[in-house]
Amino acid sequence: MTDLLAFLEKLSEVEWSDIYEMKSDVNQVWECFSNQYKKIFDESFPRIRVTPFVALRPFMQSPLYFVKKRYDLAVSHSRKEHFNNFILKSQNKSRAVWQIVNTLDGRNSSSINTMKQGNSNNLANEFNDYFYGITRTLTQNMSGKPNFECTHNKRNDKSFYVFDVSETEVINIVFIHQ
């Protein structure tokens, strides 16, 4: 607020009579006024370069978050590779693309069957092997030991928790305090 008061004070100290007495073009009068005003404004409110700081949300600071992100990227890459191979191996490319679109859209109820043909036990074993192996690969690629400490357990004194209450408890309390 002091900057604003200083600005208003500087404006009041300016000799504006020169502008009032100008008998020239309106544009020239405006130019003179705006230059004077801008000069005082820039002196009172200098430009400050602010760089935004984007803080990581607490869940993003957890090593588990980064493992999950790597996992999601690995699944996405694997899925793209699978669908690409599916299209390349198919006789009818257009039909293969639409099968993939319907699978991803949830319209095709047998999405696993279109992704992989074969024995269901083999499919389950491949699924288990892949997800067991990917976790081992991701944890080996992590630098250092993961720190799984929970950092968000600090007590917040400005919050409260309301326990579940039944209708009869409320009625009893109301009748007691009448």
C-alpha positions in Angstrom: 0.0 0.0 0.0 2.9 2.3 0.6 4.0 2.0 -3.1 0.5 3.2 -4.1 0.6 6.1 -1.7 4.0 7.1 -2.9 2.8 6.9 -6.5 -0.2 9.1 -5.8 2.0 11.6 -4.0 4.4 11.8 -7.0 1.4 12.3 -9.3 0.2 15.2 -7.1 3.7 16.8 -7.2 3.8 16.9 -11.0 3.2 20.3 -12.7 0.3 19.4 -15.0 -0.3 23.0 -16.1 2.1 22.6 -18.9 -0.2 19.9 -20.4 -3.3 22.1 -19.8 -1.8 25.0 -21.6 -0.6 23.1 -24.7 -2.4 24.4 -27.7 -1.2 21.7 -30.1 -2.7 18.5 -31.4 -4.7 16.3 -29.1 -2.4 13.3 -29.9 0.6 15.4 -28.9 -1.0 16.4 -25.6 -1.9 12.7 -24.9 1.7 11.7 -25.7 3.1 14.3 -23.2 0.6 13.2 -20.5 1.2 9.4 -21.0 5.0 9.8 -21.0 4.9 11.8 -17.7 2.5 9.3 -16.2 4.4 6.2 -17.4 7.7 7.7 -16.0 6.2 8.1 -12.5 4.5 4.7 -12.7 7.7 2.9 -13.7 9.6 4.6 -10.8 6.9 3.7 -8.3 6.3 0.1 -9.5 9.5 -1.3 -11.0 9.1 -4.5 -13.0 10.2 -7.6 -11.1 11.0 -10.7 -13.0 9.3 -13.6 -11.3 10.1 -17.2 -12.2 7.4 -19.6 -11.2 8.4 -22.3 -8.8 6.5 -25.6 -9.4 6.7 -27.6 -6.3 6.3 -31.4 -6.5 3.2 -32.6 -4.8 4.0 -34.9 -1.8 3.0 -38.0 -3.6 5.4 -37.1 -6.5 8.4 -37.1 -4.1 7.9 -40.8 -3.2 10.3 -43.2 -5.0 7.2 -45.4 -5.5 5.8 -42.7 -7.7 8.8 -42.9 -10.1 8.7 -46.7 -10.1 5.0 -46.5 -11.1 5.8 -44.0 -13.8 8.6 -46.2 -15.2 6.2 -49.2 -15.0 3.4 -47.3 -16.9 5.9 -46.2 -19.6 7.1 -49.8 -20.0 3.6 -51.1 -20.2 2.7 -48.4 -22.8 5.8 -49.2 -24.8 5.1 -52.9 -24.7 1.5 -52.4 -25.7 2.4 -50.2 -28.7 4.9 -52.7 -29.8 2.4 -55.5 -29.5 -0.3 -53.6 -31.5 2.2 -52.7 -34.1 3.3 -56.3 -34.5 -0.4 -57.3 -34.6 -1.0 -55.0 -37.5 2.1 -56.0 -39.4 1.3 -59.7 -39.2 -2.3 -59.4 -40.2 -3.6 -59.9 -43.7 -6.2 -57.2 -43.5 -4.5 -54.2 -42.0 -7.7 -52.1 -41.8 -9.6 -54.8 -39.9 -6.6 -55.2 -37.5 -6.6 -51.5 -36.8 -10.3 -51.5 -36.0 -9.9 -54.6 -33.8 -7.3 -52.7 -31.8 -9.5 -49.6 -31.6 -12.5 -51.7 -30.4 -10.3 -53.5 -27.9 -8.9 -50.2 -26.5 -12.4 -48.6 -26.5 -13.8 -51.5 -24.5 -16.3 -52.6 -27.2 -14.6 -55.9 -27.8 -15.3 -58.2 -24.9 -12.6 -60.7 -25.8 -9.7 -58.3 -25.7 -7.2 -60.8 -24.4 -8.1 -63.3 -27.2 -7.4 -60.7 -29.9 -4.1 -59.8 -28.3 -2.7 -63.3 -28.0 -3.9 -66.6 -29.3 -3.1 -69.7 -27.5 -3.6 -71.7 -24.3 -5.0 -69.8 -21.3 -2.4 -71.3 -19.0 0.4 -70.2 -21.2 -1.1 -66.7 -21.4 -1.4 -66.5 -17.6 2.2 -67.8 -17.2 3.5 -65.2 -19.7 1.5 -62.5 -17.9 2.9 -63.5 -14.5 6.5 -63.8 -15.8 6.3 -60.4 -17.5 5.0 -58.5 -14.4 7.3 -60.4 -12.1 10.3 -59.6 -14.3 9.4 -55.9 -14.9 9.4 -55.2 -11.2 12.8 -56.7 -10.8 14.1 -54.8 -13.8 12.7 -51.5 -12.5 14.1 -51.9 -9.0 17.5 -52.9 -10.4 17.6 -49.8 -12.5 16.8 -47.5 -9.5 19.8 -45.6 -8.2 20.4 -46.5 -4.5 18.0 -48.0 -2.2 14.4 -46.8 -2.3 13.2 -44.9 0.6 9.7 -45.9 1.4 9.3 -43.7 4.4 5.9 -42.1 4.6 6.3 -38.3 4.8 2.7 -37.3 5.0 1.9 -38.6 8.4 2.6 -35.3 10.1 -0.3 -34.2 12.3 -2.2 -31.2 11.1 -3.6 -29.2 14.1 -5.9 -27.2 11.9 -8.0 -30.2 10.8 -10.4 -32.5 12.5 -12.0 -35.8 11.9 -15.7 -36.5 12.4 -16.5 -40.1 13.4 -19.6 -41.9 12.1 -22.6 -41.4 14.2 -26.0 -43.0 14.2 -29.3 -41.3 14.2 -30.1 -42.5 17.7 -26.8 -41.0 19.0 -27.8 -37.6 17.6 -31.3 -37.8 19.1 -29.9 -38.8 22.5 -27.4 -35.9 22.5 -30.1 -33.4 21.5 -32.5 -34.6 24.2 -29.7 -34.5 26.8 -28.9 -30.8 26.1 -32.5 -29.6 26.1 
